[in-house]
Amino acid sequence: MNDTAIHAAELRKEFTVKRKVGRVRRTSHAVAAVDGVDLTIRHGETVGYIGPNGAGKSTTLKMMTGVLAPSGGHLSVCGLEPVPRRKQLARRIGVVFGQRSQLWWDLPLRESFRLLRHVYAVPERDHTGRLDTCRTLLDLDPFLDTPVRQLSLGQRMRGEITAALLHGPEVLFLDEPTIGLDVVSKHALRAFLADLRDGGDVTIVLTTHDLADIERLCPRLVVVDHGHIVHDGTLAELHERYGSRRRVVVDLDTPYDDLPRVPGVKVERVENEGHRVVFALDGVPAGGLIADVARLGVIRDIAVQEPDIEEVVARMYAGAP
């Protein structure tokens, strides 16, 4: 049995751009927004798909959902070619765009859900069961009878996620689902998506600029830049490949004095007149460093800080080895 949810081979999307030459003349150029992407995602995987603005991630999502036709290569989602089989595909995928709505603006949220049941021809029993699950996990009841236009952004996003799941999709595409949400709303939405991921019944493809979403939700990370995949693996592999650094912050009773040179360790900065030292570690354990620092004076406090994914991605885009 084929367990592939999404398969792309040499996927390309080109746009024609006109540029001014001289005073009145214009010439046309083909610009590749997606340039030879090879990607396979299995059923039940949760994959983060990230990149800087203009990298091609939203264009890829639009091709996967049948909004845009590829310029070349092969693409299948749920075993279907997205554009020619768009109507059939729509019944098997769910899509949430952070700044677009699939809900009826002037209707209560409950009525939007009821209309979507008829749009997708979902049996009432299945619809009710899925809605009850979302009502519980996303705490929808306090605003189910509120018109969508009166909902807060966090409430509306919980409604959008529910609307995308009510027909039982095999693949869920999420484009910036936490954009603009407050901390509490983000936490609630991430917890729900983590439960959905752990169930293993739905394939999730998440694009976001909020890298905390990736850290909390995505075992697999695909990074694109200029239309190419530049990383496909785990977050830990990304840290290792691009030299992310753990940091050890040490507070001393006496001012810091130089340590003997330790391979893989450097002093990043010294603060508080020498009483606080921040060390950066390149792939070496913290234990040896802590023992060496202890010989310099009494340690008042010590903290190990894990690598920051934003720093790693910035280093990667900057071309760091």
C-alpha positions in Angstrom: 0.0 0.0 0.0 1.3 3.4 -1.0 1.9 5.5 2.1 2.9 8.7 0.2 0.6 11.7 0.8 2.6 14.2 -1.3 5.2 13.6 -4.0 7.0 16.2 -6.1 9.7 15.6 -8.6 11.5 18.4 -10.4 8.6 20.7 -9.6 8.9 24.1 -11.2 6.8 27.3 -11.3 7.8 30.2 -13.5 6.3 33.6 -13.8 6.8 36.1 -16.6 8.1 39.4 -15.5 8.4 42.5 -17.7 11.3 44.8 -17.3 11.8 48.2 -18.8 14.6 48.6 -21.3 15.3 52.2 -22.4 12.5 54.8 -22.3 9.5 52.8 -23.7 10.6 49.3 -24.5 9.9 46.4 -22.2 11.3 42.8 -22.4 9.8 39.7 -20.8 11.8 37.4 -18.6 10.9 34.1 -17.0 11.5 34.0 -13.2 11.5 30.6 -11.4 9.7 30.9 -8.1 10.0 27.2 -7.6 13.0 25.6 -9.3 13.3 21.8 -9.3 11.8 20.8 -6.0 12.0 17.1 -5.1 9.9 16.2 -2.0 8.1 13.2 -0.6 5.9 13.4 2.5 4.4 10.2 4.0 0.9 9.9 5.4 0.7 11.1 9.0 3.9 13.2 8.9 4.1 16.7 10.2 6.5 18.8 8.1 7.6 22.4 8.6 8.2 24.2 5.3 10.0 27.4 5.8 12.0 30.0 4.0 12.5 33.8 3.7 10.1 36.0 1.8 10.2 35.1 -1.9 11.8 31.7 -1.3 8.9 29.9 -3.1 7.1 28.3 -0.1 3.7 29.9 -0.7 3.9 29.2 -4.4 4.6 25.5 -3.6 1.6 25.4 -1.3 -0.6 26.9 -3.9 0.5 24.3 -6.4 -0.1 21.5 -3.9 -3.7 22.8 -3.3 -4.5 23.2 -7.0 -4.6 27.0 -7.0 -1.6 27.3 -9.4 -0.6 24.9 -12.2 3.1 23.9 -12.2 5.3 25.0 -15.1 7.1 21.6 -15.1 7.8 18.5 -13.2 5.4 16.1 -11.5 3.2 16.7 -8.5 0.6 14.5 -6.8 -1.3 15.0 -3.5 -3.4 12.1 -2.1 -2.6 10.3 -5.4 -4.2 13.1 -7.5 -2.8 15.7 -9.8 -3.9 18.9 -8.1 -5.1 21.2 -10.9 -6.9 18.7 -13.2 -8.5 16.9 -10.1 -9.0 20.0 -8.0 -12.7 19.2 -7.1 -11.8 15.7 -6.0 -8.7 17.0 -4.1 -10.7 19.6 -2.2 -12.7 16.9 -0.5 -9.4 15.2 0.7 -7.4 18.2 1.9 -7.9 21.1 4.4 -6.4 24.5 3.9 -5.9 27.3 6.4 -4.4 30.6 5.3 -3.6 33.0 8.2 -5.0 36.1 6.5 -7.8 34.6 4.5 -11.1 33.1 5.7 -13.3 30.3 4.7 -16.0 31.3 7.2 -19.1 33.4 6.4 -18.4 36.8 7.9 -22.0 37.8 9.0 -23.1 34.3 10.2 -22.6 32.8 13.6 -19.7 30.4 13.7 -22.1 27.5 14.2 -23.9 28.3 11.0 -20.6 28.4 9.0 -19.8 24.9 10.2 -23.3 23.8 9.2 -23.0 25.2 5.7 -19.6 23.6 5.3 -21.1 20.2 6.1 -23.4 20.6 3.1 -20.7 22.0 0.9 -18.6 18.9 1.4 -21.6 16.5 1.7 -20.4 15.2 5.1 -22.7 12.7 6.8 -24.3 14.4 9.8 -22.9 11.8 12.3 -19.3 12.3 11.1 -19.7 16.1 11.1 -21.1 16.1 14.6 -18.3 13.8 16.0 -15.5 15.9 14.5 -17.1 19.2 15.6 -17.6 17.9 19.2 -13.9 17.0 19.3 -12.9 20.4 18.1 -15.3 22.1 20.5 -13.6 20.3 23.4 -10.0 20.7 22.4 -10.3 24.3 21.0 -12.9 25.5 23.6 -15.3 26.8 20.9 -18.5 26.8 22.9 -18.2 30.3 24.4 -18.3 31.9 20.9 -20.1 29.3 18.7 -23.1 31.6 18.3 -21.1 34.8 17.7 -21.0 36.2 14.2 -17.5 35.6 12.7 -17.0 39.4 12.2 -17.2 39.8 16.0 -14.6 37.2 16.9 -11.1 38.0 18.1 -8.3 36.9 15.8 -7.5 33.9 18.1 -11.1 32.8 18.2 -11.5 33.1 14.4 -8.3 31.1 13.8 -9.7 28.3 16.1 -12.8 28.4 13.9 -10.7 28.3 10.7 -8.8 25.2 11.9 -12.1 23.5 12.8 -13.6 24.4 9.4 -10.7 22.8 7.7 -11.0 19.6 9.6 -14.8 19.0 9.6 -14.8 17.0 6.3 -12.0 14.6 7.5 -9.1 15.7 5.3 -6.1 13.4 4.7 -3.7 16.4 4.4 -3.9 19.7 6.2 -2.1 22.7 4.8 -1.4 25.5 7.3 0.0 28.8 6.0 0.9 31.1 8.9 -1.8 29.8 11.3 -0.5 31.7 14.3 0.2 35.0 12.7 -0.9 37.9 14.9 -2.1 35.7 17.7 -1.5 36.5 21.4 0.6 34.2 23.5 -2.3 32.4 25.1 -4.0 31.8 21.7 -0.8 30.5 20.2 -0.3 28.1 23.0 -3.8 26.7 22.7 -3.5 26.3 18.9 -0.1 24.6 19.1 -1.4 22.2 21.8 -4.3 21.2 19.5 -2.1 20.8 16.5 0.3 18.7 18.6 -2.6 16.4 19.5 -3.6 16.2 15.9 0.0 15.3 14.9 0.3 12.7 17.5 -2.9 11.0 16.3 -1.1 10.2 13.0 -4.3 10.3 10.9 -3.6 13.6 9.2 -0.6 14.8 7.2 0.3 18.3 8.2 2.3 20.8 6.1 3.1 24.0 8.0 4.6 27.2 6.6 5.3 29.9 9.1 7.7 32.7 10.0 7.1 31.9 13.7 9.9 29.4 14.3 8.5 28.5 17.7 5.8 26.7 15.7 8.4 24.6 14.0 10.2 23.8 17.2 7.1 22.6 19.0 5.3 20.8 16.2 7.5 19.6 13.4 9.8 16.5 13.6 10.8 17.2 10.0 11.9 20.5 8.6 12.2 21.5 4.9 13.9 24.8 4.2 13.7 26.5 0.8 15.6 29.4 -0.6 15.4 30.9 -4.1 13.1 28.0 -5.1 15.4 25.2 -4.1 15.4 22.9 -1.0 18.5 23.7 1.0 17.7 21.5 4.0 15.5 18.5 4.5 15.8 16.7 7.9 15.4 17.2 11.6 15.9 20.4 13.5 18.8 18.8 15.3 20.5 18.1 12.0 20.0 21.7 11.0 21.7 22.9 14.2 24.6 20.5 13.6 25.0 21.3 9.9 25.0 25.1 10.3 27.1 25.3 13.5 24.5 26.5 16.0 25.9 27.0 19.4 24.8 26.1 22.9 25.7 28.8 25.4 26.8 28.5 29.0 26.1 31.6 31.2 28.2 31.6 34.4 27.9 34.0 37.3 31.1 34.1 39.5 31.9 35.5 42.9 35.3 36.8 41.7 36.0 38.6 38.4 36.7 36.3 35.5 40.3 35.5 34.5 41.2 33.9 31.1 40.8 30.2 30.8 43.4 28.1 28.9 42.3 27.7 25.3 39.7 25.0 25.1 38.8 23.5 21.7 35.2 24.3 20.7 34.8 26.9 23.4 35.0 30.7 23.1 34.1 33.6 25.3 31.2 35.4 23.6 31.0 38.3 26.1 31.9 39.3 29.7 29.5 41.4 31.7 29.0 42.9 35.2 32.7 43.9 35.6 33.8 40.3 34.9 31.4 38.5 37.2 29.2 37.1 34.4 30.7 35.3 31.4 28.9 33.9 28.4 30.6 31.0 26.6 29.7 29.7 23.2 30.1 25.9 22.6 30.6 24.5 19.1 29.5 20.9 19.5 31.3 20.2 22.8 29.7 19.1 26.1 29.3 21.7 28.8 30.7 19.5 31.6 34.4 20.1 31.0 33.9 23.8 30.6 32.0 24.1 33.9 34.8 22.2 35.7 37.5 24.5 34.3 35.5 27.6 35.2 35.0 26.3 38.8 38.7 26.5 39.3 38.7 30.2 38.7 36.4 31.1 41.6 33.2 30.2 43.3 30.3 29.7 40.8 27.2 31.6 42.1 24.9 30.5 39.2 25.1 28.7 35.9 22.7 28.2 33.0 22.9 26.3 29.7 21.0 27.9 26.9 20.0 25.7 23.9 20.5 26.9 20.3 18.1 29.5 18.9 16.6 28.2 15.7 16.3 31.8 14.4 20.0 32.2 14.7 20.6 28.9 12.8 18.3 29.8 10.0 19.9 33.3 9.7 23.3 31.7 9.5 22.1 29.4 6.8 20.6 32.1 4.7 23.9 34.1 5.1 25.8 31.2 3.7 27.5 30.1 6.8 29.4 26.7 6.5 
